[in-house]
Amino acid sequence: MAKNQQRKIMKRCSKCILPESYPRITFDEEGVCNYCRGSIRSLLHRNEEDLQRILARFRHKGKYDCIVALSGGRDSTFVTYYAVEELGLNVLAVTCDNGFMPEQTKINVANTVERLGIDHIYLRYDHVKDRAKDFISSWVRKPSPAMIAFLCSGCMTGIREYLTKAAYDNNVSLILGGGGGVVGYGGEPEQSFAEKLLSISDSNSRVGRPLSLAAGFLLQLVKNPSYFQPACLVSFAGEFLHRFWHGYDKDLEVLGLFEFITWDEDKVVSTIQDKFTWKKPTYRKTSWRADCKIHFLKDYLYGGTLGFTKNDELLSGMIREGMITIKDALERLENDNYLSREFLTEFLPELGLELHDLDAALTEYRMSG
């Protein structure tokens, strides 16, 4: 990320590097944050034996044992490999292209499917691009870090719908993804920082959590009425309905592989590079979230408004899990948060925006704070 657009961080947790701008963070007299003080060691509550017992219910029920959501990113590629080669599942890979997939990601998908010899459904849905255009045009009028996550709202709803349809069309009752563990919410499984930014309370109850988020969301709409346009409202409504009231159909089992096996970054990357010649896009230096250009833009917006990105959160969780030292994490921060300005200059016009206009909005936001 360009240094002139990264908000400066003056203080970080002395144990896990979470920054002072992280939502609802506090530090004790030793400089240790409340997330470290309250974190539970190890996010892995189940193991592969538990996974095998669950999988036994779905094996040999039809042509396919499960669907794997293959985005072409790092973790989904590894999950596809692991499902086929390590778990011996008959896999139907499903790729949902929202129109923002990098070309290298498409190559990753093709290589994975071909070398594993599995069946593959490729779905393209172009409505996301128009919704993203409408959203970002509203966002730059009054930047708010709490609303950045909604750049993905139309896409995530579409992914759930298409995966569900693919499951029913092919008589499959199990969907396997890359969720769980430290790659879920950076070591905070109950609530991501994006939710913390939006919600008005820390409630995690079945009723309290969505109500808190809905209240926070309505406050954001009041602050920025330009969101009151059909495309944005449809995306927002769809995301809330699918996340809290509908989600996946109750007849489908949805599992995250890393709920059962330990996520090992080096093993994941080395495996997919060796098996599928997997590569990340050239305009990023981190291998994480390399499957969508919108992810890259969100990191730029988070960095410009808060001074950190989801990469900071991931590295923080890795420290708490004993996967990486604080020294190594700090050394990785600048590298992992890097994003080519040339990429942004080329990409933003697809959303009807120029980089200098976005930078001006971010600068104004920081000056107003």
LOSE-661678 format. One record per residue (C-alpha): x, y, z; residue number from 1; residue in three letters. Coordinates in pm, whole numbers, plus 50000, padded with zeros to 5 digits. Layout:
! residues N
@X: X | Y: Y | Z: Z | pos: NUM | code: ALA
...
This chain:
! residues 369
@X: 50000 | Y: 50000 | Z: 50000 | pos: 1 | code: MET
@X: 50125 | Y: 50346 | Z: 49920 | pos: 2 | code: ALA
@X: 50267 | Y: 50492 | Z: 50238 | pos: 3 | code: LYS
@X: 50111 | Y: 50832 | Z: 50180 | pos: 4 | code: ASN
@X: 49765 | Y: 50673 | Z: 50193 | pos: 5 | code: GLN
@X: 49824 | Y: 50451 | Z: 50498 | pos: 6 | code: GLN
@X: 49697 | Y: 50602 | Z: 50820 | pos: 7 | code: ARG
@X: 49982 | Y: 50610 | Z: 51071 | pos: 8 | code: LYS
@X: 49962 | Y: 50376 | Z: 51369 | pos: 9 | code: ILE
@X: 50123 | Y: 50511 | Z: 51687 | pos: 10 | code: MET
@X: 50067 | Y: 50212 | Z: 51916 | pos: 11 | code: LYS
@X: 50030 | Y: 49836 | Z: 51881 | pos: 12 | code: ARG
@X: 49970 | Y: 49558 | Z: 52130 | pos: 13 | code: CYS
@X: 50302 | Y: 49444 | Z: 52276 | pos: 14 | code: SER
@X: 50202 | Y: 49078 | Z: 52236 | pos: 15 | code: LYS
@X: 49995 | Y: 49048 | Z: 51917 | pos: 16 | code: CYS
@X: 50051 | Y: 49374 | Z: 51713 | pos: 17 | code: ILE
@X: 49682 | Y: 49470 | Z: 51695 | pos: 18 | code: LEU
@X: 49680 | Y: 49849 | Z: 51646 | pos: 19 | code: PRO
@X: 49522 | Y: 50121 | Z: 51857 | pos: 20 | code: GLU
@X: 49265 | Y: 50182 | Z: 51583 | pos: 21 | code: SER
@X: 49130 | Y: 49826 | Z: 51607 | pos: 22 | code: TYR
@X: 48765 | Y: 49845 | Z: 51718 | pos: 23 | code: PRO
@X: 48700 | Y: 49824 | Z: 52092 | pos: 24 | code: ARG
@X: 49062 | Y: 49762 | Z: 52180 | pos: 25 | code: ILE
@X: 49210 | Y: 49860 | Z: 52515 | pos: 26 | code: THR
@X: 49561 | Y: 49825 | Z: 52653 | pos: 27 | code: PHE
@X: 49672 | Y: 49748 | Z: 53008 | pos: 28 | code: ASP
@X: 49972 | Y: 49901 | Z: 53183 | pos: 29 | code: GLU
@X: 50199 | Y: 49649 | Z: 53010 | pos: 30 | code: GLU
@X: 50072 | Y: 49745 | Z: 52666 | pos: 31 | code: GLY
@X: 49885 | Y: 49416 | Z: 52622 | pos: 32 | code: VAL
@X: 49545 | Y: 49438 | Z: 52452 | pos: 33 | code: CYS
@X: 49216 | Y: 49302 | Z: 52581 | pos: 34 | code: ASN
@X: 49202 | Y: 49050 | Z: 52295 | pos: 35 | code: TYR
@X: 49524 | Y: 48887 | Z: 52414 | pos: 36 | code: CYS
@X: 49410 | Y: 48892 | Z: 52776 | pos: 37 | code: ARG
@X: 49081 | Y: 48730 | Z: 52685 | pos: 38 | code: GLY
@X: 49182 | Y: 48497 | Z: 52401 | pos: 39 | code: SER
@X: 49138 | Y: 48123 | Z: 52432 | pos: 40 | code: ILE
@X: 49437 | Y: 47916 | Z: 52331 | pos: 41 | code: ARG
@X: 49383 | Y: 47709 | Z: 52017 | pos: 42 | code: SER
@X: 49092 | Y: 47762 | Z: 51782 | pos: 43 | code: LEU
@X: 49093 | Y: 47395 | Z: 51681 | pos: 44 | code: LEU
@X: 48810 | Y: 47239 | Z: 51882 | pos: 45 | code: HIS
@X: 48761 | Y: 46933 | Z: 51659 | pos: 46 | code: ARG
@X: 49001 | Y: 46701 | Z: 51477 | pos: 47 | code: ASN
@X: 49019 | Y: 46493 | Z: 51160 | pos: 48 | code: GLU
@X: 48855 | Y: 46196 | Z: 51330 | pos: 49 | code: GLU
@X: 48553 | Y: 46416 | Z: 51391 | pos: 50 | code: ASP
@X: 48563 | Y: 46520 | Z: 51026 | pos: 51 | code: LEU
@X: 48578 | Y: 46160 | Z: 50905 | pos: 52 | code: GLN
@X: 48275 | Y: 46069 | Z: 51117 | pos: 53 | code: ARG
@X: 48079 | Y: 46352 | Z: 50957 | pos: 54 | code: ILE
@X: 48198 | Y: 46267 | Z: 50606 | pos: 55 | code: LEU
@X: 48085 | Y: 45905 | Z: 50648 | pos: 56 | code: ALA
@X: 47726 | Y: 46030 | Z: 50630 | pos: 57 | code: ARG
@X: 47784 | Y: 46177 | Z: 50285 | pos: 58 | code: PHE
@X: 48013 | Y: 45929 | Z: 50110 | pos: 59 | code: ARG
@X: 47876 | Y: 45726 | Z: 49818 | pos: 60 | code: HIS
@X: 47530 | Y: 45880 | Z: 49832 | pos: 61 | code: LYS
@X: 47550 | Y: 45984 | Z: 49469 | pos: 62 | code: GLY
@X: 47794 | Y: 46082 | Z: 49197 | pos: 63 | code: LYS
@X: 47955 | Y: 46343 | Z: 49423 | pos: 64 | code: TYR
@X: 48028 | Y: 46329 | Z: 49795 | pos: 65 | code: ASP
@X: 48056 | Y: 46704 | Z: 49831 | pos: 66 | code: CYS
@X: 48087 | Y: 47040 | Z: 49664 | pos: 67 | code: ILE
@X: 48402 | Y: 47244 | Z: 49720 | pos: 68 | code: VAL
@X: 48383 | Y: 47618 | Z: 49663 | pos: 69 | code: ALA
@X: 48695 | Y: 47673 | Z: 49450 | pos: 70 | code: LEU
@X: 48773 | Y: 48044 | Z: 49418 | pos: 71 | code: SER
@X: 49129 | Y: 47996 | Z: 49294 | pos: 72 | code: GLY
@X: 49264 | Y: 48160 | Z: 49607 | pos: 73 | code: GLY
@X: 49521 | Y: 48006 | Z: 49837 | pos: 74 | code: ARG
@X: 49302 | Y: 47829 | Z: 50090 | pos: 75 | code: ASP
@X: 49022 | Y: 47713 | Z: 49860 | pos: 76 | code: SER
@X: 49281 | Y: 47558 | Z: 49628 | pos: 77 | code: THR
@X: 49433 | Y: 47369 | Z: 49921 | pos: 78 | code: PHE
@X: 49089 | Y: 47257 | Z: 50043 | pos: 79 | code: VAL
@X: 49012 | Y: 47118 | Z: 49696 | pos: 80 | code: THR
@X: 49341 | Y: 46928 | Z: 49695 | pos: 81 | code: TYR
@X: 49290 | Y: 46799 | Z: 50048 | pos: 82 | code: TYR
@X: 48934 | Y: 46685 | Z: 49982 | pos: 83 | code: ALA
@X: 49038 | Y: 46484 | Z: 49677 | pos: 84 | code: VAL
@X: 49386 | Y: 46356 | Z: 49764 | pos: 85 | code: GLU
@X: 49380 | Y: 46329 | Z: 50144 | pos: 86 | code: GLU
@X: 49013 | Y: 46262 | Z: 50221 | pos: 87 | code: LEU
@X: 48937 | Y: 46063 | Z: 49906 | pos: 88 | code: GLY
@X: 48615 | Y: 46246 | Z: 49832 | pos: 89 | code: LEU
@X: 48440 | Y: 46258 | Z: 49497 | pos: 90 | code: ASN
@X: 48438 | Y: 46634 | Z: 49456 | pos: 91 | code: VAL
@X: 48237 | Y: 46868 | Z: 49239 | pos: 92 | code: LEU
@X: 48424 | Y: 47199 | Z: 49228 | pos: 93 | code: ALA
@X: 48214 | Y: 47512 | Z: 49191 | pos: 94 | code: VAL
@X: 48365 | Y: 47848 | Z: 49099 | pos: 95 | code: THR
@X: 48160 | Y: 48166 | Z: 49126 | pos: 96 | code: CYS
@X: 48313 | Y: 48446 | Z: 48919 | pos: 97 | code: ASP
@X: 48182 | Y: 48786 | Z: 49028 | pos: 98 | code: ASN
@X: 48356 | Y: 48968 | Z: 48743 | pos: 99 | code: GLY
@X: 48650 | Y: 49070 | Z: 48962 | pos: 100 | code: PHE
@X: 48861 | Y: 48755 | Z: 48944 | pos: 101 | code: MET
@X: 49224 | Y: 48827 | Z: 48846 | pos: 102 | code: PRO
@X: 49344 | Y: 48645 | Z: 48536 | pos: 103 | code: GLU
@X: 49603 | Y: 48457 | Z: 48739 | pos: 104 | code: GLN
@X: 49326 | Y: 48330 | Z: 48966 | pos: 105 | code: THR
@X: 49140 | Y: 48187 | Z: 48668 | pos: 106 | code: LYS
@X: 49459 | Y: 48007 | Z: 48566 | pos: 107 | code: ILE
@X: 49490 | Y: 47869 | Z: 48919 | pos: 108 | code: ASN
@X: 49136 | Y: 47732 | Z: 48898 | pos: 109 | code: VAL
@X: 49196 | Y: 47571 | Z: 48559 | pos: 110 | code: ALA
@X: 49522 | Y: 47409 | Z: 48672 | pos: 111 | code: ASN
@X: 49365 | Y: 47272 | Z: 48989 | pos: 112 | code: THR
@X: 49065 | Y: 47120 | Z: 48814 | pos: 113 | code: VAL
@X: 49273 | Y: 46970 | Z: 48534 | pos: 114 | code: GLU
@X: 49543 | Y: 46816 | Z: 48751 | pos: 115 | code: ARG
@X: 49298 | Y: 46669 | Z: 49001 | pos: 116 | code: LEU
@X: 49073 | Y: 46543 | Z: 48722 | pos: 117 | code: GLY
@X: 48753 | Y: 46660 | Z: 48890 | pos: 118 | code: ILE
@X: 48426 | Y: 46790 | Z: 48751 | pos: 119 | code: ASP
@X: 48383 | Y: 47164 | Z: 48761 | pos: 120 | code: HIS
@X: 48101 | Y: 47417 | Z: 48735 | pos: 121 | code: ILE
@X: 48200 | Y: 47773 | Z: 48646 | pos: 122 | code: TYR
@X: 47935 | Y: 48036 | Z: 48720 | pos: 123 | code: LEU
@X: 47962 | Y: 48401 | Z: 48618 | pos: 124 | code: ARG
@X: 47737 | Y: 48670 | Z: 48764 | pos: 125 | code: TYR
@X: 47789 | Y: 49024 | Z: 48638 | pos: 126 | code: ASP
@X: 47538 | Y: 49215 | Z: 48851 | pos: 127 | code: HIS
@X: 47799 | Y: 49251 | Z: 49127 | pos: 128 | code: VAL
@X: 48001 | Y: 49498 | Z: 48923 | pos: 129 | code: LYS
@X: 47711 | Y: 49741 | Z: 48888 | pos: 130 | code: ASP
@X: 47632 | Y: 49713 | Z: 49259 | pos: 131 | code: ARG
@X: 47996 | Y: 49774 | Z: 49350 | pos: 132 | code: ALA
@X: 47995 | Y: 50085 | Z: 49130 | pos: 133 | code: LYS
@X: 47691 | Y: 50225 | Z: 49306 | pos: 134 | code: ASP
@X: 47834 | Y: 50141 | Z: 49646 | pos: 135 | code: PHE
@X: 48177 | Y: 50297 | Z: 49599 | pos: 136 | code: ILE
@X: 48027 | Y: 50613 | Z: 49448 | pos: 137 | code: SER
@X: 47823 | Y: 50651 | Z: 49768 | pos: 138 | code: SER
@X: 48110 | Y: 50556 | Z: 49997 | pos: 139 | code: TRP
@X: 48354 | Y: 50821 | Z: 49870 | pos: 140 | code: VAL
@X: 48100 | Y: 51094 | Z: 49946 | pos: 141 | code: ARG
@X: 48133 | Y: 51014 | Z: 50315 | pos: 142 | code: LYS
@X: 48399 | Y: 50748 | Z: 50384 | pos: 143 | code: PRO
@X: 48329 | Y: 50517 | Z: 50676 | pos: 144 | code: SER
@X: 48536 | Y: 50212 | Z: 50769 | pos: 145 | code: PRO
@X: 48221 | Y: 50050 | Z: 50910 | pos: 146 | code: ALA
@X: 48072 | Y: 50027 | Z: 50559 | pos: 147 | code: MET
@X: 48374 | Y: 49891 | Z: 50371 | pos: 148 | code: ILE
@X: 48270 | Y: 49529 | Z: 50425 | pos: 149 | code: ALA
@X: 47952 | Y: 49590 | Z: 50225 | pos: 150 | code: PHE
@X: 48156 | Y: 49607 | Z: 49906 | pos: 151 | code: LEU
@X: 48122 | Y: 49227 | Z: 49916 | pos: 152 | code: CYS
@X: 47754 | Y: 49212 | Z: 50003 | pos: 153 | code: SER
@X: 47610 | Y: 49141 | Z: 49660 | pos: 154 | code: GLY
@X: 47883 | Y: 48889 | Z: 49587 | pos: 155 | code: CYS
@X: 47851 | Y: 48683 | Z: 49905 | pos: 156 | code: MET
@X: 47476 | Y: 48655 | Z: 49861 | pos: 157 | code: THR
@X: 47528 | Y: 48532 | Z: 49506 | pos: 158 | code: GLY
@X: 47786 | Y: 48275 | Z: 49612 | pos: 159 | code: ILE
@X: 47549 | Y: 48125 | Z: 49869 | pos: 160 | code: ARG
@X: 47265 | Y: 48112 | Z: 49618 | pos: 161 | code: GLU
@X: 47474 | Y: 47950 | Z: 49344 | pos: 162 | code: TYR
@X: 47638 | Y: 47695 | Z: 49574 | pos: 163 | code: LEU
@X: 47297 | Y: 47598 | Z: 49709 | pos: 164 | code: THR
@X: 47155 | Y: 47560 | Z: 49358 | pos: 165 | code: LYS
@X: 47456 | Y: 47354 | Z: 49247 | pos: 166 | code: ALA
@X: 47410 | Y: 47128 | Z: 49549 | pos: 167 | code: ALA
@X: 47043 | Y: 47061 | Z: 49478 | pos: 168 | code: TYR
@X: 47092 | Y: 47023 | Z: 49103 | pos: 169 | code: ASP
@X: 47358 | Y: 46757 | Z: 49164 | pos: 170 | code: ASN
@X: 47201 | Y: 46581 | Z: 49464 | pos: 171 | code: ASN
@X: 47479 | Y: 46689 | Z: 49702 | pos: 172 | code: VAL
@X: 47419 | Y: 46762 | Z: 50070 | pos: 173 | code: SER
@X: 47768 | Y: 46870 | Z: 50180 | pos: 174 | code: LEU
@X: 47959 | Y: 47189 | Z: 50098 | pos: 175 | code: ILE
@X: 48323 | Y: 47206 | Z: 50205 | pos: 176 | code: LEU
@X: 48505 | Y: 47537 | Z: 50233 | pos: 177 | code: GLY
@X: 48817 | Y: 47690 | Z: 50382 | pos: 178 | code: GLY
@X: 48670 | Y: 47845 | Z: 50694 | pos: 179 | code: GLY
@X: 48766 | Y: 47791 | Z: 51054 | pos: 180 | code: GLY
@X: 49067 | Y: 47849 | Z: 51272 | pos: 181 | code: GLY
@X: 49290 | Y: 48151 | Z: 51244 | pos: 182 | code: VAL
@X: 49190 | Y: 48217 | Z: 50881 | pos: 183 | code: VAL
@X: 48833 | Y: 48269 | Z: 50994 | pos: 184 | code: GLY
@X: 48828 | Y: 48591 | Z: 51192 | pos: 185 | code: TYR
@X: 49195 | Y: 48630 | Z: 51272 | pos: 186 | code: GLY
@X: 49167 | Y: 48448 | Z: 51601 | pos: 187 | code: GLY
@X: 48837 | Y: 48601 | Z: 51710 | pos: 188 | code: GLU
@X: 48583 | Y: 48338 | Z: 51596 | pos: 189 | code: PRO
@X: 48278 | Y: 48511 | Z: 51742 | pos: 190 | code: GLU
@X: 48297 | Y: 48837 | Z: 51550 | pos: 191 | code: GLN
@X: 48518 | Y: 48987 | Z: 51281 | pos: 192 | code: SER
@X: 48655 | Y: 49339 | Z: 51315 | pos: 193 | code: PHE
@X: 48424 | Y: 49441 | Z: 51030 | pos: 194 | code: ALA
@X: 48127 | Y: 49346 | Z: 51245 | pos: 195 | code: GLU
@X: 48276 | Y: 49522 | Z: 51547 | pos: 196 | code: LYS
@X: 48300 | Y: 49841 | Z: 51342 | pos: 197 | code: LEU
@X: 47934 | Y: 49826 | Z: 51246 | pos: 198 | code: LEU
@X: 47757 | Y: 49687 | Z: 51552 | pos: 199 | code: SER
@X: 47653 | Y: 49904 | Z: 51844 | pos: 200 | code: ILE
@X: 47716 | Y: 49636 | Z: 52109 | pos: 201 | code: SER
@X: 47923 | Y: 49323 | Z: 52174 | pos: 202 | code: ASP
@X: 47621 | Y: 49094 | Z: 52180 | pos: 203 | code: SER
@X: 47678 | Y: 48755 | Z: 52017 | pos: 204 | code: ASN
@X: 47336 | Y: 48610 | Z: 52093 | pos: 205 | code: SER
@X: 47119 | Y: 48478 | Z: 51812 | pos: 206 | code: ARG
@X: 46889 | Y: 48778 | Z: 51839 | pos: 207 | code: VAL
@X: 47116 | Y: 49045 | Z: 51985 | pos: 208 | code: GLY
@X: 47390 | Y: 49017 | Z: 51725 | pos: 209 | code: ARG
@X: 47180 | Y: 49087 | Z: 51413 | pos: 210 | code: PRO
@X: 46981 | Y: 49356 | Z: 51592 | pos: 211 | code: LEU
@X: 47301 | Y: 49531 | Z: 51699 | pos: 212 | code: SER
@X: 47437 | Y: 49516 | Z: 51345 | pos: 213 | code: LEU
@X: 47107 | Y: 49634 | Z: 51196 | pos: 214 | code: ALA
@X: 47102 | Y: 49932 | Z: 51433 | pos: 215 | code: ALA
@X: 47459 | Y: 50021 | Z: 51344 | pos: 216 | code: GLY
@X: 47379 | Y: 49986 | Z: 50976 | pos: 217 | code: PHE
@X: 47080 | Y: 50219 | Z: 51001 | pos: 218 | code: LEU
@X: 47299 | Y: 50478 | Z: 51172 | pos: 219 | code: LEU
@X: 47539 | Y: 50459 | Z: 50876 | pos: 220 | code: GLN
@X: 47252 | Y: 50515 | Z: 50632 | pos: 221 | code: LEU
@X: 47140 | Y: 50821 | Z: 50825 | pos: 222 | code: VAL
@X: 47494 | Y: 50960 | Z: 50811 | pos: 223 | code: LYS
@X: 47521 | Y: 50895 | Z: 50438 | pos: 224 | code: ASN
@X: 47179 | Y: 50905 | Z: 50264 | pos: 225 | code: PRO
@X: 47340 | Y: 50846 | Z: 49923 | pos: 226 | code: SER
@X: 47321 | Y: 50473 | Z: 50003 | pos: 227 | code: TYR
@X: 46945 | Y: 50503 | Z: 49955 | pos: 228 | code: PHE
@X: 46948 | Y: 50371 | Z: 49600 | pos: 229 | code: GLN
@X: 46798 | Y: 50043 | Z: 49476 | pos: 230 | code: PRO
@X: 47120 | Y: 49855 | Z: 49395 | pos: 231 | code: ALA
@X: 47278 | Y: 49927 | Z: 49734 | pos: 232 | code: CYS
@X: 46964 | Y: 49852 | Z: 49933 | pos: 233 | code: LEU
@X: 46905 | Y: 49520 | Z: 49753 | pos: 234 | code: VAL
@X: 47263 | Y: 49413 | Z: 49829 | pos: 235 | code: SER
@X: 47239 | Y: 49519 | Z: 50192 | pos: 236 | code: PHE
@X: 46908 | Y: 49342 | Z: 50247 | pos: 237 | code: ALA
@X: 47029 | Y: 49025 | Z: 50079 | pos: 238 | code: GLY
@X: 47340 | Y: 49010 | Z: 50293 | pos: 239 | code: GLU
@X: 47152 | Y: 49050 | Z: 50620 | pos: 240 | code: PHE
@X: 46887 | Y: 48794 | Z: 50523 | pos: 241 | code: LEU
@X: 47138 | Y: 48532 | Z: 50417 | pos: 242 | code: HIS
@X: 47375 | Y: 48591 | Z: 50706 | pos: 243 | code: ARG
@X: 47128 | Y: 48595 | Z: 50991 | pos: 244 | code: PHE
@X: 46789 | Y: 48467 | Z: 50885 | pos: 245 | code: TRP
@X: 46824 | Y: 48242 | Z: 50584 | pos: 246 | code: HIS
@X: 47185 | Y: 48143 | Z: 50517 | pos: 247 | code: GLY
@X: 47229 | Y: 47801 | Z: 50361 | pos: 248 | code: TYR
@X: 46934 | Y: 47565 | Z: 50344 | pos: 249 | code: ASP
@X: 46891 | Y: 47359 | Z: 50660 | pos: 250 | code: LYS
@X: 46921 | Y: 47039 | Z: 50453 | pos: 251 | code: ASP
@X: 47279 | Y: 47130 | Z: 50356 | pos: 252 | code: LEU
@X: 47582 | Y: 47066 | Z: 50576 | pos: 253 | code: GLU
@X: 47844 | Y: 47341 | Z: 50539 | pos: 254 | code: VAL
@X: 48187 | Y: 47270 | Z: 50688 | pos: 255 | code: LEU
@X: 48513 | Y: 47462 | Z: 50707 | pos: 256 | code: GLY
@X: 48813 | Y: 47232 | Z: 50668 | pos: 257 | code: LEU
@X: 49022 | Y: 47433 | Z: 50912 | pos: 258 | code: PHE
@X: 48770 | Y: 47367 | Z: 51186 | pos: 259 | code: GLU
@X: 48919 | Y: 47015 | Z: 51188 | pos: 260 | code: PHE
@X: 49282 | Y: 47040 | Z: 51077 | pos: 261 | code: ILE
@X: 49542 | Y: 47297 | Z: 51172 | pos: 262 | code: THR
@X: 49593 | Y: 47568 | Z: 50914 | pos: 263 | code: TRP
@X: 49965 | Y: 47576 | Z: 50833 | pos: 264 | code: ASP
@X: 50046 | Y: 47864 | Z: 50600 | pos: 265 | code: GLU
@X: 50378 | Y: 47725 | Z: 50477 | pos: 266 | code: ASP
@X: 50227 | Y: 47383 | Z: 50410 | pos: 267 | code: LYS
@X: 49927 | Y: 47530 | Z: 50231 | pos: 268 | code: VAL
@X: 50136 | Y: 47750 | Z: 50001 | pos: 269 | code: VAL
@X: 50408 | Y: 47492 | Z: 49927 | pos: 270 | code: SER
@X: 50148 | Y: 47224 | Z: 49851 | pos: 271 | code: THR
@X: 49948 | Y: 47424 | Z: 49600 | pos: 272 | code: ILE
@X: 50258 | Y: 47566 | Z: 49435 | pos: 273 | code: GLN
@X: 50402 | Y: 47217 | Z: 49394 | pos: 274 | code: ASP
@X: 50080 | Y: 47047 | Z: 49283 | pos: 275 | code: LYS
@X: 49921 | Y: 47316 | Z: 49068 | pos: 276 | code: PHE
@X: 50191 | Y: 47577 | Z: 48996 | pos: 277 | code: THR
@X: 49970 | Y: 47814 | Z: 49195 | pos: 278 | code: TRP
@X: 50061 | Y: 48183 | Z: 49179 | pos: 279 | code: LYS
@X: 49931 | Y: 48503 | Z: 49331 | pos: 280 | code: LYS
@X: 49865 | Y: 48815 | Z: 49121 | pos: 281 | code: PRO
@X: 50180 | Y: 49020 | Z: 49063 | pos: 282 | code: THR
@X: 50035 | Y: 49334 | Z: 49218 | pos: 283 | code: TYR
@X: 50009 | Y: 49173 | Z: 49563 | pos: 284 | code: ARG
@X: 50290 | Y: 49038 | Z: 49781 | pos: 285 | code: LYS
@X: 50076 | Y: 48834 | Z: 50019 | pos: 286 | code: THR
@X: 49927 | Y: 48502 | Z: 49909 | pos: 287 | code: SER
@X: 49609 | Y: 48557 | Z: 50113 | pos: 288 | code: TRP
@X: 49284 | Y: 48670 | Z: 49953 | pos: 289 | code: ARG
@X: 49435 | Y: 48662 | Z: 49607 | pos: 290 | code: ALA
@X: 49112 | Y: 48562 | Z: 49438 | pos: 291 | code: ASP
@X: 48926 | Y: 48893 | Z: 49402 | pos: 292 | code: CYS
@X: 49021 | Y: 49249 | Z: 49310 | pos: 293 | code: LYS
@X: 48759 | Y: 49383 | Z: 49550 | pos: 294 | code: ILE
@X: 48951 | Y: 49230 | Z: 49840 | pos: 295 | code: HIS
@X: 49250 | Y: 49437 | Z: 49732 | pos: 296 | code: PHE
@X: 49043 | Y: 49755 | Z: 49719 | pos: 297 | code: LEU
@X: 48898 | Y: 49684 | Z: 50064 | pos: 298 | code: LYS
@X: 49249 | Y: 49655 | Z: 50206 | pos: 299 | code: ASP
@X: 49334 | Y: 49992 | Z: 50054 | pos: 300 | code: TYR
@X: 49025 | Y: 50148 | Z: 50212 | pos: 301 | code: LEU
@X: 49089 | Y: 49991 | Z: 50552 | pos: 302 | code: TYR
@X: 49452 | Y: 50102 | Z: 50541 | pos: 303 | code: GLY
@X: 49355 | Y: 50455 | Z: 50444 | pos: 304 | code: GLY
@X: 49089 | Y: 50493 | Z: 50714 | pos: 305 | code: THR
@X: 49212 | Y: 50273 | Z: 51000 | pos: 306 | code: LEU
@X: 49580 | Y: 50214 | Z: 50929 | pos: 307 | code: GLY
@X: 49546 | Y: 49836 | Z: 50924 | pos: 308 | code: PHE
@X: 49389 | Y: 49562 | Z: 50712 | pos: 309 | code: THR
@X: 49270 | Y: 49206 | Z: 50753 | pos: 310 | code: LYS
@X: 49634 | Y: 49107 | Z: 50711 | pos: 311 | code: ASN
@X: 49713 | Y: 49271 | Z: 51046 | pos: 312 | code: ASP
@X: 49427 | Y: 49076 | Z: 51203 | pos: 313 | code: GLU
@X: 49546 | Y: 48747 | Z: 51053 | pos: 314 | code: LEU
@X: 49904 | Y: 48798 | Z: 51169 | pos: 315 | code: LEU
@X: 49775 | Y: 48888 | Z: 51514 | pos: 316 | code: SER
@X: 49581 | Y: 48563 | Z: 51532 | pos: 317 | code: GLY
@X: 49885 | Y: 48369 | Z: 51413 | pos: 318 | code: MET
@X: 50090 | Y: 48521 | Z: 51696 | pos: 319 | code: ILE
@X: 49830 | Y: 48421 | Z: 51955 | pos: 320 | code: ARG
@X: 49821 | Y: 48069 | Z: 51812 | pos: 321 | code: GLU
@X: 50201 | Y: 48041 | Z: 51836 | pos: 322 | code: GLY
@X: 50242 | Y: 48014 | Z: 51458 | pos: 323 | code: MET
@X: 50463 | Y: 48319 | Z: 51416 | pos: 324 | code: ILE
@X: 50672 | Y: 48551 | Z: 51633 | pos: 325 | code: THR
@X: 50585 | Y: 48915 | Z: 51687 | pos: 326 | code: ILE
@X: 50917 | Y: 49010 | Z: 51524 | pos: 327 | code: LYS
@X: 50833 | Y: 48815 | Z: 51208 | pos: 328 | code: ASP
@X: 50480 | Y: 48955 | Z: 51202 | pos: 329 | code: ALA
@X: 50600 | Y: 49314 | Z: 51220 | pos: 330 | code: LEU
@X: 50848 | Y: 49245 | Z: 50940 | pos: 331 | code: GLU
@X: 50568 | Y: 49101 | Z: 50727 | pos: 332 | code: ARG
@X: 50321 | Y: 49385 | Z: 50776 | pos: 333 | code: LEU
@X: 50449 | Y: 49622 | Z: 50510 | pos: 334 | code: GLU
@X: 50499 | Y: 49339 | Z: 50262 | pos: 335 | code: ASN
@X: 50157 | Y: 49181 | Z: 50320 | pos: 336 | code: ASP
@X: 49975 | Y: 49514 | Z: 50300 | pos: 337 | code: ASN
@X: 50148 | Y: 49618 | Z: 49978 | pos: 338 | code: TYR
@X: 49924 | Y: 49699 | Z: 49684 | pos: 339 | code: LEU
@X: 50049 | Y: 49834 | Z: 49354 | pos: 340 | code: SER
@X: 49924 | Y: 50184 | Z: 49275 | pos: 341 | code: ARG
@X: 49949 | Y: 50089 | Z: 48909 | pos: 342 | code: GLU
@X: 49687 | Y: 49822 | Z: 48977 | pos: 343 | code: PHE
@X: 49456 | Y: 50073 | Z: 49143 | pos: 344 | code: LEU
@X: 49503 | Y: 50323 | Z: 48861 | pos: 345 | code: THR
@X: 49394 | Y: 50058 | Z: 48610 | pos: 346 | code: GLU
@X: 49121 | Y: 49895 | Z: 48820 | pos: 347 | code: PHE
@X: 48927 | Y: 50185 | Z: 48973 | pos: 348 | code: LEU
@X: 48789 | Y: 50317 | Z: 48639 | pos: 349 | code: PRO
@X: 48601 | Y: 49985 | Z: 48614 | pos: 350 | code: GLU
@X: 48406 | Y: 50116 | Z: 48913 | pos: 351 | code: LEU
@X: 48365 | Y: 50464 | Z: 48769 | pos: 352 | code: GLY
@X: 48631 | Y: 50611 | Z: 48998 | pos: 353 | code: LEU
@X: 48978 | Y: 50759 | Z: 48961 | pos: 354 | code: GLU
@X: 49258 | Y: 50697 | Z: 49210 | pos: 355 | code: LEU
@X: 49316 | Y: 51067 | Z: 49278 | pos: 356 | code: HIS
@X: 48948 | Y: 51108 | Z: 49372 | pos: 357 | code: ASP
@X: 48965 | Y: 50813 | Z: 49610 | pos: 358 | code: LEU
@X: 49288 | Y: 50940 | Z: 49765 | pos: 359 | code: ASP
@X: 49131 | Y: 51283 | Z: 49813 | pos: 360 | code: ALA
@X: 48836 | Y: 51126 | Z: 49997 | pos: 361 | code: ALA
@X: 49069 | Y: 50925 | Z: 50221 | pos: 362 | code: LEU
@X: 49279 | Y: 51231 | Z: 50298 | pos: 363 | code: THR
@X: 48971 | Y: 51432 | Z: 50388 | pos: 364 | code: GLU
@X: 48851 | Y: 51151 | Z: 50615 | pos: 365 | code: TYR
@X: 49181 | Y: 51139 | Z: 50804 | pos: 366 | code: ARG
@X: 49194 | Y: 51516 | Z: 50841 | pos: 367 | code: MET
@X: 48839 | Y: 51524 | Z: 50977 | pos: 368 | code: SER
@X: 48925 | Y: 51262 | Z: 51239 | pos: 369 | code: GLY
